[in-house]
Amino acid sequence: MPPLLYLTASSEARLYVLGSLGILLNFAVPSTIPVESFEDFVDSCYRLMLLDAGGDFESWASSVIEKYGNQVVELLVVTSREFKPKVGRLVKLVSKGAREGEAMYVTDITQLSEVGGGIAILRIFSPELILAAARANAEAVVVPLDDVFERDVVLVVEGEEVKCVSLAEYVSEIQRRKGSVLELPDLELGLLLQAYDRLLRLAEGSEEERRDARVGFSVIELFKLYRIC
């Protein structure tokens, strides 16, 4: 069974875009994101992971849990600190050797061998790393999407290969790619294809709309490697 997919981004505006795709997703949210910003994406959140990014993490996490802890299917709190969440499961953040109930940051493929049933939090958006992490012995993988927001790239999964192409290249092959979406398991395909059609329209729009299309298409492609439920 492939790992669970969690998505993360560095700003509340980018998380809002993910929440606007019309697809239920698992979010990994760093403690740099204001608590009030959760209103913008929590309705699209299936599972929620809270990441300790420094500061007064305990206060931030407690506030998020108090307001939104019962609105998601599962809530994970990832930190190296001593913390007992009122709702959810504590996941210990370790520097290496992430076993079950633990998580570690990963920057290159060689580190994935240290993930033995734990959670791999990818620090970089790399097609090779994303593919290798999908095959690792991990409970879940956190994929950062900031690169897709900042550059004209769409992640593409084709068989045993993962690569990045421009939005124009992706759209030029859209009919063939749309057919492959139907092969995805365990998805509500009606809603997914509605989102896919909306992204096609956005791909012909403004710069901001094209950015949203890149993000949405990349997320759909990731579903071919990982699972949401």
N, C-alpha and C positions, 0 to 999 in steps of 0.2 A: 504494500500500500504506500503510495507517495506521501511525502510530508504535507502537513497543513501549510497553506500559504497565508502569510500576514504581509500587509503592505504598509509602508511608512513613507513619510515625506517630512521635510524640515520646517514647514510653515503651516499655519492654520488655513491659509488660502489654498494651498495645494491639497490639504486633506478635504477641504470643502469640495474641490473639483472631483476627487475620488468618490465622495459621498453623493455627488450629483449624477453619477453614471447610470443610476437606475438598476444597479446590481448589488445584492447583498455581499459584503466583503468582510474579511477579518482585518482589523486595523491594529497596528503597533504604534503607539503614540508616545513620543518623548515628553519628559516633564517640562520642557521649554514651551509647550503649547498651553495657552491659557485655558483654565477650566471652562469658562463660558463659551469657548469656541467649539466644545463638544456638541453643542446644540446643532451645529451646522452639518454634522455627519453621523451622529449616533444612530439616527433612524435607518441608516444603511449599513449599520455595523452588526455582523453576526457574532463574531468573537472579538474581544477587546484585550489588548496587551498593553500594560503601562510600563514604560521603560524609564529607568532611573538615569537621568541626564545631568544629575547634580542639583545643587540648590536645596531648598527645603522640600525634598521629595516626599517625606512622610505626610506633610500637610497637604501638598498637591494631590497625592494619591488618595488620601482620605476624603478629600472634597469630591474627587471624581467618583469614587466608590459610593459615597453618600448620595450623589445626584443620579448616577447612571448605572450603578452596579447591577441593578435588577432589570435593566433593559436589554441585556445581551445574554446570549446562550451560555457563554463562558467568559470569565474575566481572569487574566493572569497578571501578576505583579512581579516584574523582573528587577531585582535589586540585590546588591551584596550586603545591604544593611539588615539589621534585625528589625523586622517589621511584620506585624500580624494584621493582615487585611480582614475587615469585618465580613467582606464578601469576596469570593474568588480564591484563587490558588497562588501561593507564593512560589516563585521560581528563583532559585539562587543564581546570581550572576557570578561566573567563575572566569578565570583567565585562560584556562585550558582544560581539556578532558571533561566536556559537558555530558554528564550522564542523565538518566531520567530524573526530571525535576530540577534540572539545571540548564543554564543558557550561557553561551559564549559568543563574543564577536569574532567574525571571520573576515579576513582580508585576502586570503589566497586559497587555492584548491587544496594545498597540502594540509591545511588546518582541519579540513573536513573529516579526516581520519580520526580526529580527537573527539568528534561528536558521536557519542555512543548512546543514542536514544534521547538526547536532550534537544535543545533549540539552538539553531544556528542563526545569528543575527548578522546578515551580510552588511559590510561597511561600504562596499562599492557596487556599482551597477555594471556587472561584467557578464556578457552572454555565457562565457565558458564557466564562470563560477556559478551562475544561476542553474545551468544544466547539471553540473557536478553536484550541487547541493540538493537537487531534486532526486538524485540517486543515492544520497548519503543516508546513513542510519540515523535519521533525525525525526523527532516528533513533529517539528515545525521549522519553517524557514521564514525569516523576515527579509523581504526584498525592498531596498530603497529605490524610489522612483524619481528622485530629483533630476537625474540626467535626462529623463524623458521630458520633463517640464522645461529644461533649459536648452536642449538641442533638438534638431530635426531628426529624431530617430524613433523608429517603431521596432519593438522587439518582435522577432518572428521565430516560431518553432516549426521546423520542417524535419520530421523524422528524428534522426539522431543529431541534428544540427540546430543550434540556436545562434541567431545573428541579428544585427541591427541593419535596417534599411531606412531610407527616407520615407516620409509620408506619401510623397508622389509615387515612389516605387511600389509601396504597399497598395495604394488605391488602384494602380494600373493592373494589378493582378487580383482585384477584389472578388470577382466571381469565383475563381478557383479557391481562394482562401475562405470565402463564405461557405462553400460546400464542406470544407474541413471542419467548420464549427459544429456541424451536425453530428460529428463523430465523438464529441466530448461526452464523457459519462457523468451521471449524477448532477446534471444541471437542469434548471427550469428553462428549457430551450426557447419557449415562447418569449419570455422576458429577455433572455439573452439576445435573441435575434432582433427584438425591438430596439434594444440598446445598440446593436450593430448597425441597423438601418439609420438610427439617429446619428451615429458617429460618421457614417458615410456623408450625411448632409453637412455635418460640421467640418469635414475635411475640405469642403469647397468654400468655406466661409472666411471670416476674419482671422487675423493672426492668433487671437485668443481662442477662437473656435477650433482652429487647426491644432493648437496645443492640446486642447481637451480631447480631440480625436486621437492624437498620438498616444496620450495616456490611456484612453479607453481601449484602443486596439491592443496595446501592450498588455493590459490587464487580461483581456480575453485570451491572448496567446499564452499567458502564464497558466491559465486553467488547463492547458494541455499537459503541463508538467506536474502540477500540484493539485491538491484538493482544498475545497473551502469547508466542507462538512466532515 
